[in-house]
Amino acid sequence: MMDNKRKNSRVAFHATITLIFPNRKHEECETVDLSIKGVFVVGITGHVPGEKCHASLHLTGTTSNLTLEMQGEVVRVEKNGLGLRFFETDLDSFYHLKNILYYNSENPDKLNEEMAESFDSYYRSID
């Protein structure tokens, strides 16, 4: 049995994502779950941990569409897909990601604590 090394809460979230690697592009892939620092994407093979990509998470609604832009790194590869860690996110995308997680979380208070820790570690890294 594999140990769960995740530090952040994940929520089940099905959306369409596009991943652009230096030599390959995957369009209209499906997400399974999402956290403040990453996502699991099904149906993608042929990549190894450490590979970096640009991720565009597409949110479609009844009246508008929105795309969140992040830079990601492959951190987990499984036979049915891969796990990405986000290492760069613009402020607008982070704000929308935070709201998605908050409104889909079973424990919003824990999620708030994780986000505060993420901000603290970010600001310590740029000091």
N, CA, C and O atoms as a Tinker XYZ file with bonds, in Angstrom:
   508  protein
     1  N      0.838000   -1.185000    0.000000    73     2
     2  CA     0.000000    0.000000    0.000000    64     1     3
     3  C      0.880000    1.245000    0.000000    63     2     4     5
     4  O      1.849000    1.310000    0.756000    81     3
     5  N      0.561000    2.233000   -0.834000    73     3     6
     6  CA     1.362000    3.434000   -0.953000    64     5     7
     7  C      1.017000    4.427000    0.150000    63     6     8     9
     8  O     -0.155000    4.661000    0.445000    81     7
     9  N      2.061000    5.015000    0.762000    73     7    10
    10  CA     1.841000    6.041000    1.773000    64     9    11
    11  C      1.315000    7.299000    1.113000    63    10    12    13
    12  O      1.729000    7.647000    0.007000    81    11
    13  N      0.406000    7.980000    1.788000    73    11    14
    14  CA    -0.124000    9.233000    1.279000    64    13    15
    15  C      0.786000   10.360000    1.735000    63    14    16    17
    16  O      0.801000   10.710000    2.915000    81    15
    17  N      1.548000   10.930000    0.803000    73    15    18
    18  CA     2.504000   11.984000    1.124000    64    17    19
    19  C      1.920000   13.371000    0.906000    63    18    20    21
    20  O      2.637000   14.364000    1.034000    81    19
    21  N      0.665000   13.462000    0.589000    73    19    22
    22  CA     0.039000   14.749000    0.311000    64    21    23
    23  C     -0.042000   15.586000    1.571000    63    22    24    25
    24  O     -0.376000   15.090000    2.647000    81    23
    25  N      0.269000   16.865000    1.418000    73    23    26
    26  CA     0.209000   17.791000    2.545000    64    25    27
    27  C     -1.016000   18.686000    2.469000    63    26    28    29
    28  O     -1.360000   19.353000    3.444000    81    27
    29  N     -1.667000   18.705000    1.334000    73    27    30
    30  CA    -2.809000   19.588000    1.138000    64    29    31
    31  C     -4.077000   18.791000    0.876000    63    30    32    33
    32  O     -4.048000   17.717000    0.276000    81    31
    33  N     -5.191000   19.345000    1.342000    73    31    34
    34  CA    -6.493000   18.724000    1.101000    64    33    35
    35  C     -6.800000   18.736000   -0.385000    63    34    36    37
    36  O     -6.483000   19.687000   -1.099000    81    35
    37  N     -7.421000   17.664000   -0.830000    73    35    38
    38  CA    -7.839000   17.566000   -2.219000    64    37    39
    39  C     -9.358000   17.484000   -2.251000    63    38    40    41
    40  O     -9.995000   16.965000   -1.334000    81    39
    41  N     -9.915000   18.009000   -3.327000    73    39    42
    42  CA   -11.354000   17.893000   -3.528000    64    41    43
    43  C    -11.582000   17.207000   -4.870000    63    42    44    45
    44  O    -10.827000   17.409000   -5.821000    81    43
    45  N    -12.626000   16.402000   -4.931000    73    43    46
    46  CA   -13.003000   15.806000   -6.212000    64    45    47
    47  C    -13.454000   16.947000   -7.111000    63    46    48    49
    48  O    -14.339000   17.721000   -6.748000    81    47
    49  N    -12.847000   17.047000   -8.277000    73    47    50
    50  CA   -13.190000   18.142000   -9.179000    64    49    51
    51  C    -12.922000   17.695000  -10.606000    63    50    52    53
    52  O    -11.781000   17.428000  -10.983000    81    51
    53  N    -13.975000   17.620000  -11.382000    73    51    54
    54  CA   -13.865000   17.191000  -12.773000    64    53    55
    55  C    -13.985000   18.412000  -13.673000    63    54    56    57
    56  O    -15.005000   19.101000  -13.691000    81    55
    57  N    -12.916000   18.657000  -14.417000    73    55    58
    58  CA   -12.874000   19.777000  -15.353000    64    57    59
    59  C    -11.968000   19.377000  -16.508000    63    58    60    61
    60  O    -11.325000   18.327000  -16.474000    81    59
    61  N    -11.925000   20.208000  -17.509000    73    59    62
    62  CA   -11.056000   19.985000  -18.657000    64    61    63
    63  C     -9.764000   20.767000  -18.455000    63    62    64    65
    64  O     -9.782000   21.916000  -18.015000    81    63
    65  N     -8.642000   20.129000  -18.784000    73    63    66
    66  CA    -7.344000   20.780000  -18.633000    64    65    67
    67  C     -6.511000   20.523000  -19.885000    63    66    68    69
    68  O     -6.585000   19.451000  -20.486000    81    67
    69  N     -5.722000   21.520000  -20.267000    73    67    70
    70  CA    -4.762000   21.388000  -21.356000    64    69    71
    71  C     -3.373000   21.466000  -20.749000    63    70    72    73
    72  O     -3.086000   22.375000  -19.970000    81    71
    73  N     -2.509000   20.521000  -21.101000    73    71    74
    74  CA    -1.131000   20.513000  -20.615000    64    73    75
    75  C     -0.197000   20.665000  -21.800000    63    74    76    77
    76  O     -0.285000   19.918000  -22.774000    81    75
    77  N      0.701000   21.641000  -21.711000    73    75    78
    78  CA     1.659000   21.871000  -22.784000    64    77    79
    79  C      3.061000   21.616000  -22.240000    63    78    80    81
    80  O      3.588000   22.392000  -21.443000    81    79
    81  N      3.652000   20.506000  -22.693000    73    79    82
    82  CA     5.027000   20.155000  -22.372000    64    81    83
    83  C      5.910000   20.689000  -23.492000    63    82    84    85
    84  O      5.391000   21.034000  -24.554000    81    83
    85  N      7.226000   20.771000  -23.297000    73    83    86
    86  CA     8.089000   21.306000  -24.356000    64    85    87
    87  C      7.918000   20.619000  -25.711000    63    86    88    89
    88  O      7.995000   21.281000  -26.745000    81    87
    89  N      7.688000   19.302000  -25.725000    73    87    90
    90  CA     7.604000   18.579000  -26.998000    64    89    91
    91  C      6.256000   17.916000  -27.254000    63    90    92    93
    92  O      6.112000   17.128000  -28.188000    81    91
    93  N      5.264000   18.241000  -26.415000    73    91    94
    94  CA     3.984000   17.540000  -26.549000    64    93    95
    95  C      2.863000   18.358000  -25.928000    63    94    96    97
    96  O      3.058000   19.033000  -24.917000    81    95
    97  N      1.688000   18.292000  -26.544000    73    95    98
    98  CA     0.525000   19.012000  -26.029000    64    97    99
    99  C     -0.626000   18.027000  -25.846000    63    98   100   101
   100  O     -0.924000   17.229000  -26.734000    81    99
   101  N     -1.271000   18.096000  -24.671000    73    99   102
   102  CA    -2.435000   17.254000  -24.382000    64   101   103
   103  C     -3.628000   18.186000  -24.198000    63   102   104   105
   104  O     -3.648000   18.994000  -23.269000    81   103
   105  N     -4.614000   18.078000  -25.071000    73   103   106
   106  CA    -5.781000   18.953000  -24.987000    64   105   107
   107  C     -6.996000   18.189000  -24.477000    63   106   108   109
   108  O     -7.135000   16.985000  -24.693000    81   107
   109  N     -7.864000   18.914000  -23.800000    73   107   110
   110  CA    -9.142000   18.397000  -23.316000    64   109   111
   111  C     -8.994000   17.119000  -22.495000    63   110   112   113
   112  O     -9.730000   16.151000  -22.687000    81   111
   113  N     -8.033000   17.136000  -21.581000    73   111   114
   114  CA    -7.864000   16.032000  -20.635000    64   113   115
   115  C     -8.779000   16.292000  -19.446000    63   114   116   117
   116  O     -9.275000   17.403000  -19.262000    81   115
   117  N     -8.997000   15.252000  -18.639000    73   115   118
   118  CA    -9.926000   15.384000  -17.515000    64   117   119
   119  C     -9.190000   15.339000  -16.184000    63   118   120   121
   120  O     -8.310000   14.505000  -15.968000    81   119
   121  N     -9.567000   16.253000  -15.296000    73   119   122
   122  CA    -9.038000   16.236000  -13.938000    64   121   123
   123  C     -9.914000   15.330000  -13.079000    63   122   124   125
   124  O    -11.092000   15.120000  -13.367000    81   123
   125  N     -9.307000   14.798000  -12.012000    73   123   126
   126  CA   -10.036000   13.952000  -11.073000    64   125   127
   127  C    -10.153000   14.655000   -9.736000    63   126   128   129
   128  O    -11.228000   14.715000   -9.140000    81   127
   129  N     -9.029000   15.187000   -9.273000    73   127   130
   130  CA    -9.052000   15.936000   -8.022000    64   129   131
   131  C     -8.082000   17.098000   -8.104000    63   130   132   133
   132  O     -7.220000   17.163000   -8.980000    81   131
   133  N     -8.254000   18.018000   -7.157000    73   131   134
   134  CA    -7.562000   19.294000   -7.209000    64   133   135
   135  C     -7.198000   19.718000   -5.801000    63   134   136   137
   136  O     -7.953000   19.481000   -4.858000    81   135
   137  N     -6.030000   20.350000   -5.659000    73   135   138
   138  CA    -5.642000   20.948000   -4.383000    64   137   139
   139  C     -5.061000   22.322000   -4.683000    63   138   140   141
   140  O     -4.934000   22.711000   -5.844000    81   139
   141  N     -4.714000   23.049000   -3.641000    73   139   142
   142  CA    -4.146000   24.379000   -3.830000    64   141   143
   143  C     -2.789000   24.301000   -4.540000    63   142   144   145
   144  O     -2.345000   25.275000   -5.147000    81   143
   145  N     -2.141000   23.146000   -4.459000    73   143   146
   146  CA    -0.813000   23.011000   -5.056000    64   145   147
   147  C     -0.724000   21.985000   -6.169000    63   146   148   149
   148  O      0.378000   21.703000   -6.640000    81   147
   149  N     -1.847000   21.409000   -6.614000    73   147   150
   150  CA    -1.714000   20.419000   -7.665000    64   149   151
   151  C     -3.017000   19.832000   -8.153000    63   150   152   153
   152  O     -4.103000   20.188000   -7.695000    81   151
   153  N     -2.873000   18.902000   -9.115000    73   151   154
   154  CA    -4.025000   18.286000   -9.760000    64   153   155
   155  C     -3.631000   16.893000  -10.245000    63   154   156   157
   156  O     -2.469000   16.649000  -10.569000    81   155
   157  N     -4.604000   15.980000  -10.294000    73   155   158
   158  CA    -4.387000   14.685000  -10.931000    64   157   159
   159  C     -5.175000   14.680000  -12.230000    63   158   160   161
   160  O     -6.362000   15.004000  -12.256000    81   159
   161  N     -4.487000   14.301000  -13.318000    73   159   162
   162  CA    -5.074000   14.314000  -14.660000    64   161   163
   163  C     -5.075000   12.885000  -15.201000    63   162   164   165
   164  O     -4.038000   12.224000  -15.210000    81   163
   165  N     -6.226000   12.413000  -15.648000    73   163   166
   166  CA    -6.326000   11.046000  -16.174000    64   165   167
   167  C     -6.107000   11.021000  -17.682000    63   166   168   169
   168  O     -6.336000   12.002000  -18.389000    81   167
   169  N     -5.652000    9.853000  -18.146000    73   167   170
   170  CA    -5.532000    9.625000  -19.577000    64   169   171
   171  C     -4.245000   10.108000  -20.209000    63   170   172   173
   172  O     -4.135000   10.121000  -21.435000    81   171
   173  N     -3.274000   10.505000  -19.415000    73   171   174
   174  CA    -2.007000   10.988000  -19.969000    64   173   175
   175  C     -0.906000   10.009000  -19.584000    63   174   176   177
   176  O     -0.767000    9.640000  -18.417000    81   175
   177  N     -0.126000    9.594000  -20.575000    73   175   178
   178  CA     1.010000    8.714000  -20.328000    64   177   179
   179  C      2.228000    9.262000  -21.055000    63   178   180   181
   180  O      2.134000   10.230000  -21.810000    81   179
   181  N      3.372000    8.629000  -20.818000    73   179   182
   182  CA     4.579000    9.001000  -21.550000    64   181   183
   183  C      5.366000   10.142000  -20.940000    63   182   184   185
   184  O      6.191000   10.752000  -21.621000    81   183
   185  N      5.134000   10.443000  -19.681000    73   183   186
   186  CA     5.889000   11.503000  -19.010000    64   185   187
   187  C      6.536000   10.943000  -17.754000    63   186   188   189
   188  O      6.140000    9.890000  -17.255000    81   187
   189  N      7.533000   11.654000  -17.250000    73   187   190
   190  CA     8.272000   11.205000  -16.065000    64   189   191
   191  C      8.294000   12.316000  -15.028000    63   190   192   193
   192  O      8.171000   13.493000  -15.367000    81   191
   193  N      8.451000   11.940000  -13.757000    73   191   194
   194  CA     8.558000   12.965000  -12.710000    64   193   195
   195  C      9.683000   13.952000  -13.025000    63   194   196   197
   196  O     10.753000   13.575000  -13.502000    81   195
   197  N      9.410000   15.207000  -12.748000    73   195   198
   198  CA    10.375000   16.270000  -12.999000    64   197   199
   199  C     10.090000   17.066000  -14.261000    63   198   200   201
   200  O     10.573000   18.189000  -14.403000    81   199
   201  N      9.313000   16.503000  -15.181000    73   199   202
   202  CA     8.971000   17.243000  -16.400000    64   201   203
   203  C      8.076000   18.419000  -16.044000    63   202   204   205
   204  O      7.181000   18.307000  -15.206000    81   203
   205  N      8.329000   19.543000  -16.691000    73   203   206
   206  CA     7.550000   20.755000  -16.433000    64   205   207
   207  C      6.608000   21.020000  -17.604000    63   206   208   209
   208  O      6.877000   20.637000  -18.742000    81   207
   209  N      5.496000   21.687000  -17.292000    73   207   210
   210  CA     4.515000   21.989000  -18.331000    64   209   211
   211  C      3.729000   23.239000  -17.953000    63   210   212   213
   212  O      3.782000   23.718000  -16.820000    81   211
   213  N      3.009000   23.742000  -18.925000    73   211   214
   214  CA     2.045000   24.818000  -18.691000    64   213   215
   215  C      0.675000   24.156000  -18.621000    63   214   216   217
   216  O      0.325000   23.350000  -19.483000    81   215
   217  N     -0.102000   24.497000  -17.591000    73   215   218
   218  CA    -1.432000   23.908000  -17.413000    64   217   219
   219  C     -2.493000   24.993000  -17.533000    63   218   220   221
   220  O     -2.392000   26.043000  -16.900000    81   219
   221  N     -3.501000   24.736000  -18.343000    73   219   222
   222  CA    -4.650000   25.629000  -18.487000    64   221   223
   223  C     -5.893000   24.861000  -18.068000    63   222   224   225
   224  O     -6.342000   23.957000  -18.772000    81   223
   225  N     -6.446000   25.227000  -16.916000    73   223   226
   226  CA    -7.639000   24.572000  -16.381000    64   225   227
   227  C     -8.857000   25.340000  -16.872000    63   226   228   229
   228  O     -9.016000   26.523000  -16.571000    81   227
   229  N     -9.718000   24.662000  -17.631000    73   227   230
   230  CA   -10.860000   25.306000  -18.271000    64   229   231
   231  C    -12.123000   25.095000  -17.444000    63   230   232   233
   232  O    -12.538000   23.963000  -17.200000    81   231
   233  N    -12.718000   26.187000  -17.022000    73   231   234
   234  CA   -13.962000   26.146000  -16.256000    64   233   235
   235  C    -15.073000   26.670000  -17.147000    63   234   236   237
   236  O    -14.986000   27.782000  -17.669000    81   235
   237  N    -16.107000   25.876000  -17.322000    73   235   238
   238  CA   -17.217000   26.303000  -18.167000    64   237   239
   239  C    -18.474000   26.413000  -17.325000    63   238   240   241
   240  O    -18.801000   25.529000  -16.534000    81   239
   241  N    -19.160000   27.509000  -17.518000    73   239   242
   242  CA   -20.406000   27.748000  -16.802000    64   241   243
   243  C    -21.530000   27.993000  -17.773000    63   242   244   245
   244  O    -21.349000   27.908000  -18.987000    81   243
   245  N    -22.683000   28.296000  -17.238000    73   243   246
   246  CA   -23.837000   28.526000  -18.104000    64   245   247
   247  C    -23.760000   29.876000  -18.808000    63   246   248   249
   248  O    -24.318000   30.045000  -19.892000    81   247
   249  N    -23.070000   30.838000  -18.196000    73   247   250
   250  CA   -23.018000   32.171000  -18.798000    64   249   251
   251  C    -21.623000   32.608000  -19.214000    63   250   252   253
   252  O    -21.483000   33.561000  -19.980000    81   251
   253  N    -20.586000   31.930000  -18.725000    73   251   254
   254  CA   -19.235000   32.351000  -19.098000    64   253   255
   255  C    -18.253000   31.197000  -18.966000    63   254   256   257
   256  O    -18.544000   30.175000  -18.345000    81   255
   257  N    -17.088000   31.387000  -19.561000    73   255   258
   258  CA   -15.991000   30.427000  -19.464000    64   257   259
   259  C    -14.799000   31.134000  -18.840000    63   258   260   261
   260  O    -14.623000   32.341000  -19.005000    81   259
   261  N    -13.987000   30.376000  -18.125000    73   259   262
   262  CA   -12.830000   30.929000  -17.436000    64   261   263
   263  C    -11.695000   29.925000  -17.549000    63   262   264   265
   264  O    -11.921000   28.717000  -17.468000    81   263
   265  N    -10.476000   30.417000  -17.736000    73   263   266
   266  CA    -9.312000   29.542000  -17.798000    64   265   267
   267  C     -8.306000   29.980000  -16.748000    63   266   268   269
   268  O     -7.921000   31.147000  -16.690000    81   267
   269  N     -7.881000   29.026000  -15.911000    73   267   270
   270  CA    -6.851000   29.276000  -14.909000    64   269   271
   271  C     -5.523000   28.815000  -15.484000    63   270   272   273
   272  O     -5.429000   27.732000  -16.063000    81   271
   273  N     -4.494000   29.642000  -15.323000    73   271   274
   274  CA    -3.181000   29.351000  -15.899000    64   273   275
   275  C     -2.172000   29.076000  -14.792000    63   274   276   277
   276  O     -2.023000   29.875000  -13.867000    81   275
   277  N     -1.474000   27.937000  -14.888000    73   275   278
   278  CA    -0.476000   27.555000  -13.910000    64   277   279
   279  C      0.721000   26.910000  -14.603000    63   278   280   281
   280  O      0.604000   26.390000  -15.712000    81   279
   281  N      1.866000   26.951000  -13.940000    73   279   282
   282  CA     3.029000   26.181000  -14.359000    64   281   283
   283  C      3.089000   24.964000  -13.448000    63   282   284   285
   284  O      2.941000   25.090000  -12.233000    81   283
   285  N      3.303000   23.792000  -14.024000    73   283   286
   286  CA     3.290000   22.575000  -13.228000    64   285   287
   287  C      4.490000   21.695000  -13.483000    63   286   288   289
   288  O      5.206000   21.841000  -14.474000    81   287
   289  N      4.688000   20.770000  -12.548000    73   287   290
   290  CA     5.753000   19.774000  -12.654000    64   289   291
   291  C      5.157000   18.405000  -12.336000    63   290   292   293
   292  O      4.407000   18.258000  -11.371000    81   291
   293  N      5.489000   17.416000  -13.142000    73   291   294
   294  CA     5.022000   16.057000  -12.897000    64   293   295
   295  C      5.693000   15.543000  -11.624000    63   294   296   297
   296  O      6.920000   15.526000  -11.519000    81   295
   297  N      4.876000   15.126000  -10.663000    73   295   298
   298  CA     5.420000   14.591000   -9.412000    64   297   299
   299  C      5.014000   13.140000   -9.184000    63   298   300   301
   300  O      5.594000   12.459000   -8.338000    81   299
   301  N      4.027000   12.664000   -9.928000    73   299   302
   302  CA     3.568000   11.286000   -9.759000    64   301   303
   303  C      3.065000   10.775000  -11.104000    63   302   304   305
   304  O      2.329000   11.465000  -11.808000    81   303
   305  N      3.469000    9.567000  -11.445000    73   303   306
   306  CA     3.011000    8.939000  -12.681000    64   305   307
   307  C      2.371000    7.606000  -12.315000    63   306   308   309
   308  O      2.977000    6.784000  -11.627000    81   307
   309  N      1.159000    7.401000  -12.774000    73   307   310
   310  CA     0.448000    6.142000  -12.573000    64   309   311
   311  C     -0.024000    5.644000  -13.930000    63   310   312   313
   312  O      0.036000    6.375000  -14.918000    81   311
   313  N     -0.490000    4.411000  -13.981000    73   311   314
   314  CA    -0.895000    3.863000  -15.278000    64   313   315
   315  C     -2.098000    4.579000  -15.873000    63   314   316   317
   316  O     -2.304000    4.534000  -17.086000    81   315
   317  N     -2.906000    5.248000  -15.030000    73   315   318
   318  CA    -4.098000    5.923000  -15.549000    64   317   319
   319  C     -3.954000    7.441000  -15.653000    63   318   320   321
   320  O     -4.911000    8.119000  -16.026000    81   319
   321  N     -2.778000    7.988000  -15.331000    73   319   322
   322  CA    -2.606000    9.430000  -15.431000    64   321   323
   323  C     -1.403000    9.921000  -14.661000    63   322   324   325
   324  O     -0.503000    9.153000  -14.320000    81   323
   325  N     -1.401000   11.228000  -14.389000    73   323   326
   326  CA    -0.263000   11.809000  -13.681000    64   325   327
   327  C     -0.703000   12.902000  -12.718000    63   326   328   329
   328  O     -1.746000   13.534000  -12.882000    81   327
   329  N      0.134000   13.096000  -11.713000    73   327   330
   330  CA    -0.086000   14.150000  -10.737000    64   329   331
   331  C      0.862000   15.297000  -11.000000    63   330   332   333
   332  O      2.060000   15.091000  -11.195000    81   331
   333  N      0.329000   16.505000  -11.005000    73   331   334
   334  CA     1.134000   17.713000  -11.199000    64   333   335
   335  C      1.175000   18.515000   -9.913000    63   334   336   337
   336  O      0.192000   18.580000   -9.176000    81   335
   337  N      2.321000   19.126000   -9.650000    73   335   338
   338  CA     2.453000   20.108000   -8.577000    64   337   339
   339  C      2.547000   21.468000   -9.247000    63   338   340   341
   340  O      3.356000   21.665000  -10.154000    81   339
   341  N      1.722000   22.405000   -8.802000    73   339   342
   342  CA     1.803000   23.763000   -9.331000    64   341   343
   343  C      2.950000   24.486000   -8.640000    63   342   344   345
   344  O      3.039000   24.483000   -7.412000    81   343
   345  N      3.830000   25.106000   -9.425000    73   343   346
   346  CA     4.905000   25.876000   -8.813000    64   345   347
   347  C      4.818000   27.358000   -9.161000    63   346   348   349
   348  O      5.583000   28.170000   -8.641000    81   347
   349  N      3.896000   27.701000  -10.031000    73   347   350
   350  CA     3.685000   29.115000  -10.358000    64   349   351
   351  C      2.241000   29.299000  -10.810000    63   350   352   353
   352  O      1.739000   28.564000  -11.661000    81   351
   353  N      1.587000   30.293000  -10.222000    73   351   354
   354  CA     0.193000   30.594000  -10.542000    64   353   355
   355  C      0.010000   32.099000  -10.483000    63   354   356   357
   356  O      0.475000   32.736000   -9.538000    81   355
   357  N     -0.649000   32.676000  -11.461000    73   355   358
   358  CA    -0.909000   34.113000  -11.375000    64   357   359
   359  C     -1.971000   34.367000  -10.306000    63   358   360   361
   360  O     -2.711000   33.460000   -9.925000    81   359
   361  N     -2.036000   35.596000   -9.833000    73   359   362
   362  CA    -2.899000   35.934000   -8.708000    64   361   363
   363  C     -4.378000   35.667000   -8.998000    63   362   364   365
   364  O     -5.085000   35.134000   -8.142000    81   363
   365  N     -4.851000   36.024000  -10.182000    73   363   366
   366  CA    -6.259000   35.783000  -10.524000    64   365   367
   367  C     -6.586000   34.292000  -10.520000    63   366   368   369
   368  O     -7.621000   33.882000   -9.996000    81   367
   369  N     -5.706000   33.487000  -11.101000    73   367   370
   370  CA    -5.931000   32.041000  -11.129000    64   369   371
   371  C     -5.908000   31.467000   -9.718000    63   370   372   373
   372  O     -6.713000   30.596000   -9.390000    81   371
   373  N     -4.990000   31.950000   -8.879000    73   371   374
   374  CA    -4.928000   31.478000   -7.492000    64   373   375
   375  C     -6.229000   31.798000   -6.764000    63   374   376   377
   376  O     -6.755000   30.964000   -6.026000    81   375
   377  N     -6.740000   32.999000   -6.971000    73   375   378
   378  CA    -7.983000   33.412000   -6.321000    64   377   379
   379  C     -9.141000   32.490000   -6.717000    63   378   380   381
   380  O     -9.908000   32.049000   -5.861000    81   379
   381  N     -9.265000   32.200000   -8.019000    73   379   382
   382  CA   -10.339000   31.323000   -8.486000    64   381   383
   383  C    -10.133000   29.890000   -7.988000    63   382   384   385
   384  O    -11.093000   29.219000   -7.608000    81   383
   385  N     -8.891000   29.426000   -7.991000    73   383   386
   386  CA    -8.583000   28.091000   -7.487000    64   385   387
   387  C     -8.965000   27.968000   -6.016000    63   386   388   389
   388  O     -9.552000   26.969000   -5.602000    81   387
   389  N     -8.632000   28.978000   -5.241000    73   387   390
   390  CA    -8.978000   29.006000   -3.816000    64   389   391
   391  C    -10.489000   28.890000   -3.635000    63   390   392   393
   392  O    -10.952000   28.129000   -2.785000    81   391
   393  N    -11.252000   29.626000   -4.415000    73   391   394
   394  CA   -12.714000   29.577000   -4.303000    64   393   395
   395  C    -13.280000   28.217000   -4.704000    63   394   396   397
   396  O    -14.196000   27.713000   -4.056000    81   395
   397  N    -12.746000   27.627000   -5.759000    73   395   398
   398  CA   -13.189000   26.288000   -6.169000    64   397   399
   399  C    -12.996000   25.311000   -5.017000    63   398   400   401
   400  O    -13.898000   24.546000   -4.676000    81   399
   401  N    -11.817000   25.349000   -4.428000    73   399   402
   402  CA   -11.509000   24.425000   -3.336000    64   401   403
   403  C    -12.379000   24.692000   -2.122000    63   402   404   405
   404  O    -12.902000   23.764000   -1.506000    81   403
   405  N    -12.532000   25.953000   -1.784000    73   403   406
   406  CA   -13.296000   26.317000   -0.594000    64   405   407
   407  C    -14.748000   25.839000   -0.702000    63   406   408   409
   408  O    -15.294000   25.275000    0.246000    81   407
   409  N    -15.359000   26.066000   -1.852000    73   407   410
   410  CA   -16.773000   25.713000   -2.008000    64   409   411
   411  C    -17.010000   24.225000   -2.254000    63   410   412   413
   412  O    -18.147000   23.761000   -2.165000    81   411
   413  N    -15.962000   23.477000   -2.558000    73   411   414
   414  CA   -16.096000   22.035000   -2.761000    64   413   415
   415  C    -15.505000   21.213000   -1.617000    63   414   416   417
   416  O    -15.567000   19.984000   -1.634000    81   415
   417  N    -14.937000   21.887000   -0.636000    73   415   418
   418  CA   -14.265000   21.201000    0.466000    64   417   419
   419  C    -15.245000   20.726000    1.531000    63   418   420   421
   420  O    -16.246000   21.383000    1.816000    81   419
   421  N    -14.936000   19.571000    2.112000    73   419   422
   422  CA   -15.709000   19.091000    3.251000    64   421   423
   423  C    -15.242000   19.757000    4.541000    63   422   424   425
   424  O    -15.952000   19.732000    5.546000    81   423
   425  N    -14.038000   20.359000    4.514000    73   423   426
   426  CA   -13.476000   20.991000    5.699000    64   425   427
   427  C    -12.840000   22.332000    5.317000    63   426   428   429
   428  O    -11.616000   22.418000    5.225000    81   427
   429  N    -13.645000   23.381000    5.091000    73   427   430
   430  CA   -13.112000   24.678000    4.666000    64   429   431
   431  C    -12.142000   25.300000    5.673000    63   430   432   433
   432  O    -11.231000   26.027000    5.274000    81   431
   433  N    -12.320000   25.028000    6.971000    73   431   434
   434  CA   -11.410000   25.595000    7.969000    64   433   435
   435  C     -9.995000   25.052000    7.795000    63   434   436   437
   436  O     -9.023000   25.804000    7.872000    81   435
   437  N     -9.879000   23.748000    7.560000    73   435   438
   438  CA    -8.558000   23.154000    7.326000    64   437   439
   439  C     -7.945000   23.733000    6.056000    63   438   440   441
   440  O     -6.744000   23.996000    6.007000    81   439
   441  N     -8.756000   23.927000    5.046000    73   439   442
   442  CA    -8.292000   24.499000    3.792000    64   441   443
   443  C     -7.753000   25.911000    4.009000    63   442   444   445
   444  O     -6.721000   26.269000    3.440000    81   443
   445  N     -8.433000   26.716000    4.820000    73   443   446
   446  CA    -7.942000   28.061000    5.135000    64   445   447
   447  C     -6.577000   28.010000    5.802000    63   446   448   449
   448  O     -5.710000   28.828000    5.496000    81   447
   449  N     -6.371000   27.056000    6.715000    73   447   450
   450  CA    -5.069000   26.903000    7.370000    64   449   451
   451  C     -3.986000   26.557000    6.352000    63   450   452   453
   452  O     -2.889000   27.112000    6.402000    81   451
   453  N     -4.285000   25.649000    5.435000    73   451   454
   454  CA    -3.318000   25.256000    4.413000    64   453   455
   455  C     -2.953000   26.436000    3.515000    63   454   456   457
   456  O     -1.791000   26.601000    3.144000    81   455
   457  N     -3.938000   27.248000    3.168000    73   455   458
   458  CA    -3.669000   28.410000    2.318000    64   457   459
   459  C     -2.811000   29.431000    3.048000    63   458   460   461
   460  O     -1.923000   30.036000    2.448000    81   459
   461  N     -3.064000   29.626000    4.327000    73   459   462
   462  CA    -2.247000   30.545000    5.118000    64   461   463
   463  C     -0.804000   30.050000    5.157000    63   462   464   465
   464  O      0.126000   30.845000    5.028000    81   463
   465  N     -0.610000   28.738000    5.333000    73   463   466
   466  CA     0.738000   28.170000    5.327000    64   465   467
   467  C      1.393000   28.354000    3.965000    63   466   468   469
   468  O      2.587000   28.646000    3.891000    81   467
   469  N      0.633000   28.188000    2.887000    73   467   470
   470  CA     1.175000   28.372000    1.539000    64   469   471
   471  C      1.646000   29.803000    1.339000    63   470   472   473
   472  O      2.720000   30.034000    0.784000    81   471
   473  N      0.846000   30.767000    1.790000    73   471   474
   474  CA     1.243000   32.164000    1.675000    64   473   475
   475  C      2.478000   32.451000    2.509000    63   474   476   477
   476  O      3.389000   33.139000    2.050000    81   475
   477  N      2.520000   31.929000    3.739000    73   475   478
   478  CA     3.678000   32.153000    4.607000    64   477   479
   479  C      4.950000   31.619000    3.975000    63   478   480   481
   480  O      5.969000   32.311000    3.966000    81   479
   481  N      4.913000   30.393000    3.441000    73   479   482
   482  CA     6.120000   29.823000    2.839000    64   481   483
   483  C      6.501000   30.580000    1.571000    63   482   484   485
   484  O      7.688000   30.712000    1.270000    81   483
   485  N      5.524000   31.076000    0.827000    73   483   486
   486  CA     5.815000   31.854000   -0.374000    64   485   487
   487  C      6.542000   33.144000   -0.010000    63   486   488   489
   488  O      7.567000   33.477000   -0.605000    81   487
   489  N      6.010000   33.862000    0.965000    73   487   490
   490  CA     6.628000   35.131000    1.327000    64   489   491
   491  C      7.993000   34.942000    1.967000    63   490   492   493
   492  O      8.860000   35.801000    1.805000    81   491
   493  N      8.217000   33.847000    2.690000    73   491   494
   494  CA     9.549000   33.575000    3.244000    64   493   495
   495  C     10.536000   33.308000    2.120000    63   494   496   497
   496  O     11.709000   33.662000    2.237000    81   495
   497  N     10.084000   32.690000    1.030000    73   495   498
   498  CA    10.992000   32.353000   -0.066000    64   497   499
   499  C     11.420000   33.578000   -0.869000    63   498   500   501
   500  O     12.445000   33.529000   -1.548000    81   499
   501  N     10.664000   34.677000   -0.812000    73   499   502
   502  CA    11.049000   35.862000   -1.583000    64   501   503
   503  C     11.718000   36.928000   -0.731000    63   502   504   505
   504  O     12.143000   37.956000   -1.257000    81   503
   505  N     11.819000   36.705000    0.568000    73   503   506
   506  CA    12.517000   37.666000    1.450000    64   505   507
   507  C     14.002000   37.655000    1.215000    63   506   508
   508  O     14.735000   38.397000    1.867000    81   507
